[in-house]
Amino acid sequence: MDATVSVRSTADVGPNTIVIEFDSPDGFEAQPGQFVKLTGEVNDESYSRFYTLSSPDVTDTFEVTIGIDESEGGEFSVHLGTLEAGDELEMSGPFGSDYYEGESRVVVLAGGPGVGPAIGIGDRALADGNEAAIVYQDDAPAHEERLAELEARGATVYVVSDGIEDAVEATVSGESGEQVFIYGFASFIETAEAALEAIGADPSDAKVENFG
């Protein structure tokens, strides 16, 4: 769908990382792991970027996690960091086919900005009475509070600065009903798929979202 969405709130959640919560437009339906396109103007020029949902549902509001980095996200990411409650953007979506579908156990391997969908999927899985594990690699982690809350609720959480192999071996069981998700940039996806192969898991069975 295409809609104008209003900012409900913003919050800092890590180094140069913010969460923006929007009011959900009427009829909007999406699952954790899907993404939306946000469009706005900066200095009279239109910009559009895709952001994966980091909220467990979109019933009243939906949330995206954004890294404020002009070298990667350009002027638009800096602009998003200045938004306040009541500001509006254009939204299209949801997009993506690699999302949570009620699996009885989820294992999310997340690199960098992949932490957004990781916490959304983990939160939703636990709320549904399912199991969740998150392996998150980042030198400067974001969403540490949300990750701690998920761990307190029963999720298995590993946060590492380098090397996910041991954490992957500890979390991927291969049992029936388990679904592995991989979210991150191409280099992280290669690392995650190699870690799965090392323990005898088939990377092609994972749901993968490549951020470029």
Backbone bond lengths (Angstrom), bond angles and torsions (degrees), N, CA, C in turn:
res aa  C-N    CA-C-N  psi(-1)  N-CA   C-N-CA  omega(-1)  CA-C   N-CA-C  phi
1 M - - - 1.447 - - 1.514 110.41 -
2 D 1.326 116.66 159.45 1.456 123.39 174.80 1.527 107.67 -116.15
3 A 1.328 115.70 132.61 1.464 119.14 -176.98 1.518 110.24 -157.75
4 T 1.328 115.62 157.57 1.462 121.86 168.87 1.511 107.78 -90.60
5 V 1.344 116.76 127.41 1.462 120.57 -177.08 1.522 110.03 -118.27
6 S 1.325 114.90 145.36 1.460 121.97 -176.70 1.523 110.22 -107.47
7 V 1.319 116.51 138.77 1.457 121.70 177.74 1.526 109.72 -70.16
8 R 1.341 115.82 126.88 1.466 120.67 174.58 1.537 110.00 -88.98
9 S 1.339 116.05 -43.40 1.467 119.79 -179.08 1.521 109.41 -164.80
10 T 1.324 115.72 163.67 1.464 122.18 173.37 1.519 108.62 -134.56
11 A 1.352 116.36 156.48 1.461 120.12 179.48 1.518 109.79 -156.34
12 D 1.329 116.14 144.84 1.459 121.32 172.04 1.525 108.85 -78.35
13 V 1.345 116.62 133.40 1.461 120.00 -178.59 1.523 112.48 -128.98
14 G 1.326 117.06 12.02 1.451 120.84 178.87 1.511 110.09 162.81
15 P 1.340 117.00 -178.77 1.458 120.57 -179.98 1.534 111.44 -58.15
16 N 1.316 116.62 118.58 1.471 122.44 179.12 1.529 112.69 51.25
17 T 1.319 116.20 35.54 1.468 121.39 -177.74 1.515 109.37 -134.39
18 I 1.333 115.65 132.03 1.457 120.53 179.27 1.526 110.33 -128.87
19 V 1.310 115.03 160.52 1.454 122.73 169.00 1.518 107.49 -112.53
20 I 1.328 115.98 134.31 1.463 121.12 172.05 1.516 108.05 -115.59
21 E 1.320 116.17 125.83 1.455 122.43 176.92 1.524 108.31 -104.34
22 F 1.324 115.87 126.40 1.457 122.45 -179.82 1.522 110.08 -111.90
23 D 1.320 116.31 150.56 1.460 120.04 169.16 1.528 108.48 -70.96
24 S 1.321 116.20 131.29 1.468 119.98 179.86 1.528 110.21 -72.75
25 P 1.329 117.23 131.16 1.466 118.88 176.60 1.529 110.81 -70.94
26 D 1.307 117.09 157.25 1.463 121.52 178.79 1.523 110.50 -57.47
27 G 1.338 115.37 131.50 1.452 120.31 177.34 1.509 115.43 85.13
28 F 1.333 117.72 0.78 1.464 120.31 -178.69 1.523 110.01 -75.97
29 E 1.323 116.25 127.22 1.458 122.67 177.68 1.515 108.72 -132.17
30 A 1.336 116.51 132.23 1.458 121.07 179.48 1.519 108.92 -159.29
31 Q 1.323 115.91 158.75 1.454 122.27 -179.71 1.528 109.89 -116.13
32 P 1.340 117.31 152.94 1.460 120.02 176.49 1.530 110.74 -56.27
33 G 1.310 115.81 130.82 1.455 121.02 -177.18 1.516 112.81 106.23
34 Q 1.338 117.63 -18.18 1.457 119.55 173.58 1.533 109.64 -81.79
35 F 1.332 115.92 169.98 1.462 119.04 -177.27 1.522 110.19 -135.54
36 V 1.327 114.01 162.28 1.461 121.77 179.61 1.520 109.68 -125.70
37 K 1.323 115.62 159.08 1.468 121.25 173.44 1.514 108.57 -103.33
38 L 1.334 116.03 125.79 1.459 121.89 176.68 1.529 108.80 -107.57
39 T 1.334 115.80 136.23 1.458 121.42 -177.29 1.524 109.91 -130.02
40 G 1.313 115.79 135.95 1.455 120.64 177.60 1.511 110.61 -157.04
41 E 1.322 116.61 174.38 1.454 121.72 -178.99 1.523 111.27 -108.96
42 V 1.321 115.11 138.00 1.461 122.40 174.56 1.516 106.95 -131.33
43 N 1.318 116.06 118.41 1.469 121.11 -178.53 1.528 111.45 52.90
44 D 1.340 114.91 46.18 1.466 123.35 176.04 1.523 113.68 67.10
45 E 1.331 117.31 14.50 1.459 120.99 176.47 1.522 109.07 -118.15
46 S 1.333 116.64 134.86 1.467 121.60 -177.34 1.526 110.64 -83.75
47 Y 1.339 115.23 135.56 1.459 121.85 177.85 1.525 109.16 -128.05
48 S 1.328 116.02 147.36 1.459 121.53 175.04 1.522 109.10 -136.49
49 R 1.317 116.31 138.34 1.460 122.16 176.73 1.525 108.81 -142.35
50 F 1.337 115.52 153.21 1.454 121.83 178.60 1.524 110.06 -99.63
51 Y 1.332 115.96 136.54 1.463 121.70 179.68 1.521 109.98 -136.55
52 T 1.324 115.78 133.41 1.459 121.39 -179.03 1.521 110.11 -82.44
53 L 1.323 115.89 141.06 1.460 120.61 -179.78 1.522 110.64 -63.08
54 S 1.326 116.74 139.65 1.461 121.25 174.24 1.521 111.63 -117.51
55 S 1.328 116.42 9.71 1.465 121.26 176.42 1.529 109.03 -98.95
56 P 1.336 117.30 151.15 1.466 119.84 -179.07 1.515 113.67 -72.83
57 D 1.324 117.26 -21.28 1.461 121.41 177.86 1.522 108.78 -154.31
58 V 1.339 115.50 177.07 1.466 120.01 -178.61 1.524 109.92 -128.16
59 T 1.329 116.96 28.34 1.459 121.54 -172.61 1.521 112.20 -57.88
60 D 1.322 117.12 -52.98 1.465 121.85 179.00 1.521 112.29 -113.97
61 T 1.324 115.47 -36.04 1.453 121.57 179.71 1.527 108.84 -138.68
62 F 1.314 115.97 164.50 1.464 120.59 169.63 1.515 108.50 -135.67
63 E 1.319 114.49 158.46 1.462 120.74 -169.87 1.522 109.93 -132.96
64 V 1.339 115.41 141.99 1.457 120.94 171.48 1.526 108.66 -129.17
65 T 1.321 114.70 149.68 1.461 121.70 178.13 1.519 108.26 -106.47
66 I 1.325 116.98 131.44 1.465 121.37 -171.28 1.527 110.56 -130.88
67 G 1.333 114.95 127.76 1.454 120.23 172.14 1.514 109.78 -84.81
68 I 1.329 116.68 126.57 1.464 121.20 -179.10 1.522 107.68 -90.57
69 D 1.322 115.73 94.77 1.462 121.03 -175.87 1.529 107.94 -146.57
70 E 1.319 116.59 105.37 1.458 119.98 -176.46 1.523 111.85 -63.96
71 S 1.349 118.03 -30.03 1.463 120.02 -178.84 1.520 111.56 -68.90
72 E 1.362 117.95 -27.38 1.455 120.99 179.77 1.526 112.06 -107.14
73 G 1.334 116.39 -45.91 1.467 120.11 -176.85 1.505 113.81 -93.26
74 G 1.336 117.18 -6.22 1.451 120.91 178.59 1.522 112.72 69.50
75 E 1.334 114.51 -167.95 1.464 120.77 -177.79 1.524 112.03 -60.78
76 F 1.336 116.53 -28.72 1.462 119.05 -175.10 1.522 111.06 -67.03
77 S 1.334 117.18 -39.24 1.465 118.40 179.64 1.525 110.58 -64.87
78 V 1.320 116.68 -37.38 1.463 120.14 176.78 1.526 109.87 -64.42
79 H 1.330 116.06 -41.55 1.465 120.80 178.16 1.531 110.81 -61.02
80 L 1.328 117.06 -43.59 1.462 120.11 179.97 1.525 111.10 -60.67
81 G 1.316 116.04 -31.60 1.458 119.67 179.22 1.513 113.82 -69.98
82 T 1.339 117.45 -11.27 1.467 121.10 179.68 1.528 112.09 -100.17
83 L 1.326 118.06 -4.03 1.464 120.53 -175.30 1.527 111.36 -66.97
84 E 1.324 114.45 149.95 1.455 121.96 178.52 1.517 109.50 -130.46
85 A 1.324 116.14 166.93 1.461 121.13 178.61 1.522 110.43 -53.08
86 G 1.330 116.04 132.08 1.454 121.68 -179.67 1.511 113.96 98.62
87 D 1.334 118.41 -20.57 1.459 120.33 176.73 1.530 109.80 -67.07
88 E 1.320 116.79 154.09 1.461 120.54 -174.85 1.527 111.62 -125.39
89 L 1.335 114.90 149.82 1.457 123.48 173.49 1.527 107.82 -136.46
90 E 1.330 115.41 163.75 1.458 120.21 171.51 1.533 108.90 -91.15
91 M 1.320 115.74 139.75 1.457 121.00 -178.94 1.521 110.31 -128.07
92 S 1.334 116.61 141.01 1.456 122.86 170.63 1.523 108.15 -127.95
93 G 1.325 116.10 146.38 1.454 119.07 177.57 1.511 112.42 138.14
94 P 1.314 117.12 -172.39 1.466 126.05 8.71 1.531 112.28 -83.50
95 F 1.344 114.39 162.37 1.446 122.76 176.16 1.535 108.78 -124.02
96 G 1.320 115.44 165.21 1.456 120.47 173.92 1.515 113.29 100.80
97 S 1.336 115.31 140.44 1.464 121.75 -179.82 1.524 113.09 -112.35
98 D 1.336 117.58 -3.64 1.465 120.88 -177.07 1.527 109.57 -104.25
99 Y 1.335 114.84 78.78 1.458 120.74 -173.92 1.527 110.75 -135.78
100 Y 1.309 115.66 171.95 1.465 122.66 -179.16 1.526 110.31 -68.02
101 E 1.343 115.13 131.35 1.461 120.79 -179.73 1.531 111.57 -130.86
102 G 1.324 115.46 37.80 1.448 119.57 175.58 1.509 115.21 79.58
103 E 1.328 117.69 20.01 1.460 120.35 -179.61 1.534 110.83 -60.70
104 S 1.328 116.24 146.38 1.462 120.72 -174.46 1.525 112.61 -70.54
105 R 1.328 117.77 -23.98 1.470 121.68 174.71 1.518 108.07 -145.07
106 V 1.330 115.96 128.71 1.463 120.77 177.67 1.520 109.36 -116.46
107 V 1.325 115.44 138.52 1.465 122.51 172.78 1.516 106.42 -124.18
108 V 1.322 116.95 114.00 1.463 121.38 -176.53 1.521 109.25 -107.52
109 L 1.326 115.81 119.27 1.464 122.12 175.41 1.526 106.55 -99.60
110 A 1.324 116.22 116.34 1.463 121.04 -170.77 1.522 110.85 -125.52
111 G 1.310 115.24 131.69 1.451 120.76 174.11 1.507 110.19 -116.16
112 G 1.329 118.11 128.95 1.464 121.23 176.93 1.513 112.53 55.42
113 P 1.349 117.26 -118.60 1.470 120.38 -177.02 1.526 113.66 -66.18
114 G 1.321 117.32 -7.85 1.457 120.35 176.04 1.511 113.45 -65.09
115 V 1.335 116.66 -10.99 1.465 119.42 178.33 1.526 111.04 -64.06
116 G 1.335 117.89 -27.78 1.463 120.44 179.49 1.517 112.42 -58.78
117 P 1.346 117.90 -61.67 1.451 118.35 176.97 1.526 113.39 -63.11
118 A 1.327 117.38 -28.41 1.467 119.91 179.84 1.519 111.39 -60.42
119 I 1.331 116.86 -46.49 1.466 118.40 -178.18 1.525 111.20 -73.00
120 G 1.341 116.28 -32.94 1.460 118.74 177.37 1.518 111.69 -64.16
121 I 1.328 116.83 -46.10 1.461 121.46 179.23 1.513 110.92 -66.90
122 G 1.346 116.65 -44.45 1.456 119.78 179.94 1.512 112.13 -60.87
123 D 1.317 116.32 -43.75 1.464 121.54 179.96 1.528 110.97 -61.86
124 R 1.327 115.99 -46.34 1.467 120.38 -178.31 1.528 111.21 -66.17
125 A 1.328 116.85 -42.23 1.466 120.04 -179.76 1.528 111.11 -59.92
126 L 1.329 116.82 -45.23 1.466 120.21 179.37 1.523 110.64 -64.89
127 A 1.329 117.55 -40.71 1.459 121.05 179.15 1.521 111.28 -62.20
128 D 1.340 116.25 -29.85 1.459 121.04 179.34 1.526 112.53 -84.69
129 G 1.337 116.84 0.30 1.464 120.37 -178.75 1.511 113.89 83.58
130 N 1.334 117.09 16.47 1.456 121.86 179.46 1.529 110.84 -101.04
131 E 1.320 116.89 174.43 1.463 122.07 -179.13 1.530 110.16 -94.89
132 A 1.342 114.84 151.77 1.463 119.30 -179.41 1.519 110.66 -144.19
133 A 1.331 114.46 141.38 1.467 121.84 173.43 1.520 108.05 -137.70
134 I 1.321 116.67 140.69 1.456 121.90 -179.69 1.522 108.99 -129.57
135 V 1.321 115.53 129.71 1.465 122.40 171.62 1.522 106.27 -116.01
136 Y 1.321 116.52 114.75 1.465 122.34 -171.28 1.514 110.01 -123.32
137 Q 1.331 116.43 121.69 1.463 121.65 179.57 1.515 110.71 -110.56
138 D 1.332 115.53 122.41 1.463 120.71 177.80 1.522 108.46 -167.61
139 D 1.342 116.05 139.46 1.464 120.17 177.18 1.521 111.82 -72.36
140 A 1.321 116.64 -26.83 1.462 121.70 -179.55 1.527 107.82 -131.75
141 P 1.321 117.60 80.94 1.470 121.42 -170.98 1.528 113.35 -60.28
142 A 1.322 114.75 144.93 1.456 122.93 172.07 1.527 108.70 -110.54
143 H 1.304 116.28 168.82 1.467 122.98 175.43 1.533 112.89 57.73
144 E 1.320 117.08 34.22 1.464 118.78 -178.80 1.531 111.72 -63.45
145 E 1.319 117.54 -34.54 1.458 120.12 179.22 1.524 110.88 -66.57
146 R 1.332 117.17 -45.18 1.470 120.32 179.25 1.527 110.61 -64.09
147 L 1.315 116.73 -39.68 1.462 120.42 178.94 1.528 111.09 -63.56
148 A 1.331 116.01 -41.12 1.469 119.76 178.02 1.524 110.98 -64.47
149 E 1.327 116.61 -38.55 1.458 120.48 178.25 1.528 110.84 -64.72
150 L 1.334 116.79 -41.53 1.459 120.13 178.05 1.525 111.07 -63.00
151 E 1.328 116.12 -41.38 1.461 119.82 178.97 1.527 110.59 -63.60
152 A 1.331 116.30 -40.32 1.462 120.51 178.94 1.520 111.54 -64.34
153 R 1.320 117.52 -27.05 1.463 122.05 179.99 1.523 112.62 -87.66
154 G 1.333 117.03 -2.19 1.451 119.40 174.68 1.512 115.94 118.74
155 A 1.327 118.02 -2.67 1.462 119.70 177.74 1.527 109.96 -75.15
156 T 1.324 115.24 152.26 1.461 121.42 171.31 1.523 107.37 -92.93
157 V 1.333 117.24 125.01 1.464 120.93 -174.81 1.525 109.94 -130.18
158 Y 1.324 115.57 125.87 1.461 122.41 172.09 1.525 107.98 -119.03
159 V 1.330 116.83 127.07 1.461 122.25 173.79 1.521 107.16 -118.28
160 V 1.332 116.61 118.23 1.463 120.95 -175.46 1.519 109.56 -129.37
161 S 1.315 116.06 150.33 1.462 120.09 177.14 1.521 111.37 -89.65
162 D 1.324 116.18 -23.03 1.464 119.77 -178.58 1.524 108.45 -162.61
163 G 1.320 115.61 137.85 1.449 119.88 175.93 1.513 113.80 80.05
164 I 1.334 116.38 104.01 1.464 120.22 -177.85 1.530 112.37 -105.17
165 E 1.318 117.22 0.60 1.460 120.12 -171.32 1.527 112.68 -58.39
166 D 1.318 117.74 -47.87 1.469 120.61 -178.67 1.524 110.95 -63.96
167 A 1.326 116.96 -40.70 1.462 120.96 -179.55 1.525 110.77 -66.88
168 V 1.326 117.17 -38.63 1.464 120.64 177.67 1.518 110.05 -63.64
169 E 1.318 116.62 -44.50 1.468 120.23 178.96 1.527 111.34 -61.52
170 A 1.335 116.47 -34.84 1.460 120.73 -177.53 1.527 112.87 -77.11
171 T 1.331 117.63 -22.58 1.463 119.50 -172.78 1.520 114.43 -108.09
172 V 1.313 117.88 -29.19 1.466 120.60 -178.02 1.526 109.36 -86.53
173 S 1.316 116.41 112.76 1.465 121.14 -176.05 1.516 113.44 -94.65
174 G 1.346 116.11 -27.02 1.452 119.05 -176.22 1.519 113.64 78.61
175 E 1.329 116.81 6.53 1.456 120.30 -178.36 1.521 111.02 -73.78
176 S 1.339 115.98 157.66 1.450 121.95 178.98 1.527 110.43 -58.99
177 G 1.318 116.97 136.17 1.457 121.70 179.36 1.513 114.48 91.22
178 E 1.330 117.02 -9.03 1.469 119.97 178.88 1.528 109.62 -81.60
179 Q 1.348 115.76 137.54 1.461 121.34 176.70 1.518 109.71 -126.90
180 V 1.328 115.95 126.39 1.457 121.98 176.24 1.526 108.91 -94.47
181 F 1.318 115.75 134.46 1.461 123.51 174.61 1.529 108.28 -117.11
182 I 1.329 116.89 144.04 1.469 121.18 174.95 1.519 108.09 -129.57
183 Y 1.332 116.26 123.92 1.466 122.03 179.08 1.533 109.10 -130.70
184 G 1.327 116.27 127.10 1.458 119.33 177.73 1.513 111.30 161.52
185 F 1.319 115.15 -173.95 1.456 120.73 176.77 1.527 109.76 -75.00
186 A 1.338 115.47 165.94 1.466 121.29 -172.46 1.528 112.76 -55.32
187 S 1.333 117.77 -40.78 1.462 120.05 -177.96 1.525 111.55 -64.36
188 F 1.344 116.54 -37.31 1.463 119.22 178.07 1.528 110.19 -69.67
189 I 1.310 117.21 -39.75 1.459 119.85 179.59 1.524 110.37 -60.29
190 E 1.312 117.52 -41.26 1.462 120.77 177.16 1.527 110.62 -60.58
191 T 1.344 116.05 -43.47 1.462 120.44 178.86 1.524 111.08 -62.85
192 A 1.331 116.29 -44.19 1.464 120.53 -178.66 1.519 111.17 -65.38
193 E 1.316 117.56 -42.64 1.467 120.27 179.82 1.524 111.07 -65.43
194 A 1.333 117.02 -36.89 1.463 120.01 177.20 1.531 110.67 -66.20
195 A 1.332 116.60 -37.93 1.466 120.25 178.59 1.528 110.74 -65.68
196 L 1.334 116.83 -37.23 1.465 119.78 176.65 1.523 110.77 -66.30
197 E 1.311 117.06 -44.20 1.459 120.39 178.66 1.520 111.69 -60.40
198 A 1.333 116.32 -36.21 1.465 121.15 -178.16 1.521 113.00 -63.85
199 I 1.334 116.90 -24.76 1.466 119.51 179.04 1.532 111.53 -104.27
200 G 1.331 115.74 10.49 1.456 119.71 176.45 1.512 115.11 85.27
201 A 1.331 117.35 11.44 1.468 121.09 177.25 1.529 109.49 -89.77
202 D 1.316 116.11 151.66 1.455 121.50 -178.71 1.534 109.71 -92.85
203 P 1.337 118.19 111.50 1.475 120.14 -178.94 1.522 113.37 -59.32
204 S 1.322 117.45 -25.50 1.462 119.82 -178.63 1.526 112.12 -69.32
205 D 1.321 117.10 -13.91 1.460 120.96 177.32 1.534 111.88 -82.85
206 A 1.340 116.81 -12.35 1.462 120.44 -177.84 1.535 110.09 -79.35
207 K 1.333 114.93 152.33 1.456 121.08 170.35 1.530 106.68 -92.33
208 V 1.320 116.53 123.11 1.466 121.48 -168.39 1.521 110.64 -124.62
209 E 1.328 115.58 134.12 1.461 121.42 171.95 1.518 108.38 -124.63
210 N 1.328 116.41 114.14 1.465 123.28 -177.51 1.523 108.99 -93.33
211 F 1.344 117.11 119.53 1.462 121.88 -178.64 1.530 112.33 -84.61
212 G 1.331 117.22 2.66 1.460 119.90 176.41 1.516 113.00 111.85
